[in-house]
Amino acid sequence: MSSKQSEQQKSDRQLKITLTRSLLGRPEKHCRVAKALGLTKSQKSVVHYDTAIIRGMINKISHLLTVEVA
């Protein structure tokens, strides 16, 4: 297994991610990250596996999100 595939392996843990702040007036990059996570409206929640990629996206817009272990 290559190192790239091992980084993207799914963890058993899942995260519930909620968009708690509005995307209005935010930089375009922040809006794109939120859309990639599946967050299109304020107060919407999604569940994702805890991977390095998802963690990086969460860190990018952490000031707009609430994250819980699902």
Secondary structure, DSSP 8 states (H G I E B T S, - for coil): --HHHHHT---S-EEEEEE-S--TTS-HHHHHHHHHHT--STT-EEEEE--HHHHHHHHHTGGGEEEEE-
